[in-house]
Amino acid sequence: MTIIAETDRLVIRTWIPQDDAEQALKIYSDPEVTRFFSSTKASDVEQMVNILERWLKRATQLNNGTGLWAMVLKETGEIVGTILLILLKGNDGQFTEDYEIGWHLKKSAWGKGYATEAAIAIINYGFNILNLREIYSIANQDNIASIRVTQRLGMVPLGSTNKYHNKKLELFKLSAPTQ
Ligand SMILES: CC(C)(COP(=O)(O)OP(=O)(O)OC[C@H]1O[C@@H](n2cnc3c(N)ncnc32)[C@H](O)[C@@H]1OP(=O)(O)O)[C@@H](O)C(=O)NCCC(=O)NCCS
């Protein structure tokens, strides 16, 4: 297990598939949470273990500092969601060179500022540790909660795009501060 970042309330760390799957399932078996993305849905612990193992394997293979990580509440050890920094896939299913930040919270953890808090830490990680120049976010136009997070982060709306996932999506961008 590797800790990626820490905030006031959260530890952001790599997943431990066997130990974490039950808690992760609370996020990825809820249709309200997965409403706007098709790739990650699970209906039992075994499926969830497989997904978490796939994420870890991909991060190891790519070895570029990207990944999908658990957000863990420091106070209780509860896993409240996922924060991710990954390469966006183009319409052909291949990785592009565009880095995407994203967030998935279990419903009981909505409205508490965890997505924004974790994203600020991962944006710093992306700019300062990975030396990225730009970080993007994508959202379905109806995903108001996610678009609000991009606004809180000061991301710039670039309008809709058809470049990724064979879907029309709203695109947001944050540039690294210039020195
Ligand atoms: C998108 C998603 C993560 C947004 O969650 P969220 O809880 O609205 O976002 P945040 O964690 O940033 O929380 C912001 C809210 O917490 C409140 N908040 C901020 N800081 C806070 C703090 N320190 N303490 C308590 N509350 C706080 C804010 O006032 C805000 O509430 P508001 O929207 O009523 O103004 C969540 O809706 C979700 O998981 N959706 C499903 C997955 C999804 O679609 N993900 C993105 C697309 S792939």
The ligand as an SDF file (V2000), in Angstrom:
LIG
                    3D

 48 50  0  0  0  0  0  0  0  0999 V2000
  -19.5620   14.3580   -8.1120 C   0  0  0  0  0  0  0  0  0  0  0  0
  -19.5350   14.1570   -6.6050 C   0  0  0  0  0  0  0  0  0  0  0  0
  -18.2010   13.5480   -6.1700 C   0  0  0  0  0  0  0  0  0  0  0  0
  -19.7160   15.5290   -5.9350 C   0  0  0  0  0  0  0  0  0  0  0  0
  -19.8330   15.3530   -4.5690 O   0  0  0  0  0  0  0  0  0  0  0  0
  -20.0800   16.5940   -3.6160 P   0  0  0  0  0  0  0  0  0  0  0  0
  -20.2640   16.0680   -2.2570 O   0  0  0  0  0  0  0  0  0  0  0  0
  -21.0990   17.5070   -4.2030 O   0  0  0  0  0  0  0  0  0  0  0  0
  -18.7060   17.3520   -3.7880 O   0  0  0  0  0  0  0  0  0  0  0  0
  -17.7100   17.8030   -2.6660 P   0  0  0  0  0  0  0  0  0  0  0  0
  -17.1920   16.5940   -1.9330 O   0  0  0  0  0  0  0  0  0  0  0  0
  -16.7270   18.7240   -3.2760 O   0  0  0  0  0  0  0  0  0  0  0  0
  -18.6500   18.5630   -1.6660 O   0  0  0  0  0  0  0  0  0  0  0  0
  -19.1120   19.8120   -1.9440 C   0  0  0  0  0  0  0  0  0  0  0  0
  -20.2040   20.1010   -0.9830 C   0  0  0  0  0  0  0  0  0  0  0  0
  -19.7220   19.9480    0.3550 O   0  0  0  0  0  0  0  0  0  0  0  0
  -19.8290   21.1860    1.0660 C   0  0  0  0  0  0  0  0  0  0  0  0
  -18.5520   21.3550    1.7780 N   0  0  0  0  0  0  0  0  0  0  0  0
  -17.4100   21.8650    1.2860 C   0  0  0  0  0  0  0  0  0  0  0  0
  -16.4400   21.8270    2.2100 N   0  0  0  0  0  0  0  0  0  0  0  0
  -16.9910   21.3100    3.3200 C   0  0  0  0  0  0  0  0  0  0  0  0
  -16.5080   21.0120    4.6150 C   0  0  0  0  0  0  0  0  0  0  0  0
  -15.2420   21.2510    4.9510 N   0  0  0  0  0  0  0  0  0  0  0  0
  -17.3510   20.4570    5.5010 N   0  0  0  0  0  0  0  0  0  0  0  0
  -18.6240   20.2130    5.1730 C   0  0  0  0  0  0  0  0  0  0  0  0
  -19.1410   20.4590    3.9450 N   0  0  0  0  0  0  0  0  0  0  0  0
  -18.3470   21.0070    3.0330 C   0  0  0  0  0  0  0  0  0  0  0  0
  -20.0070   22.2580    0.0380 C   0  0  0  0  0  0  0  0  0  0  0  0
  -20.7610   23.2960    0.5680 O   0  0  0  0  0  0  0  0  0  0  0  0
  -20.6900   21.5160   -1.0890 C   0  0  0  0  0  0  0  0  0  0  0  0
  -22.0810   21.4450   -0.8770 O   0  0  0  0  0  0  0  0  0  0  0  0
  -23.0650   22.1840   -1.8950 P   0  0  0  0  0  0  0  0  0  0  0  0
  -22.8970   21.4560   -3.1980 O   0  0  0  0  0  0  0  0  0  0  0  0
  -24.3910   21.9700   -1.2750 O   0  0  0  0  0  0  0  0  0  0  0  0
  -22.5860   23.5950   -1.9660 O   0  0  0  0  0  0  0  0  0  0  0  0
  -20.6850   13.2270   -6.1420 C   0  0  0  0  0  0  0  0  0  0  0  0
  -21.9160   13.8010   -6.5080 O   0  0  0  0  0  0  0  0  0  0  0  0
  -20.5800   11.8480   -6.7450 C   0  0  0  0  0  0  0  0  0  0  0  0
  -19.8310   10.9910   -6.2520 O   0  0  0  0  0  0  0  0  0  0  0  0
  -21.3510   11.5980   -7.8300 N   0  0  0  0  0  0  0  0  0  0  0  0
  -21.3630   10.3050   -8.4590 C   0  0  0  0  0  0  0  0  0  0  0  0
  -20.0680    9.9850   -9.1710 C   0  0  0  0  0  0  0  0  0  0  0  0
  -19.8170   10.8920  -10.3420 C   0  0  0  0  0  0  0  0  0  0  0  0
  -20.7220   11.1720  -11.1130 O   0  0  0  0  0  0  0  0  0  0  0  0
  -18.5720   11.3300  -10.4650 N   0  0  0  0  0  0  0  0  0  0  0  0
  -18.1220   12.2100  -11.5110 C   0  0  0  0  0  0  0  0  0  0  0  0
  -18.3070   11.7730  -12.8940 C   0  0  0  0  0  0  0  0  0  0  0  0
  -17.3530   10.4150  -13.4120 S   0  0  0  0  0  0  0  0  0  0  0  0
  1  2  1  0
  2  3  1  0
  2  4  1  0
  2 36  1  0
  4  5  1  0
  5  6  1  0
  6  7  2  0
  6  8  1  0
  6  9  1  0
  9 10  1  0
 10 11  2  0
 10 12  1  0
 10 13  1  0
 13 14  1  0
 14 15  1  0
 15 16  1  0
 15 30  1  0
 16 17  1  0
 17 18  1  0
 17 28  1  0
 18 19  1  0
 18 27  1  0
 19 20  2  0
 20 21  1  0
 21 22  1  0
 21 27  2  0
 22 23  1  0
 22 24  2  0
 24 25  1  0
 25 26  2  0
 26 27  1  0
 28 29  1  0
 28 30  1  0
 30 31  1  0
 31 32  1  0
 32 33  2  0
 32 34  1  0
 32 35  1  0
 36 37  1  0
 36 38  1  0
 38 39  2  0
 38 40  1  0
 40 41  1  0
 41 42  1  0
 42 43  1  0
 43 44  2  0
 43 45  1  0
 45 46  1  0
 46 47  1  0
 47 48  1  0
M  END
$$$$
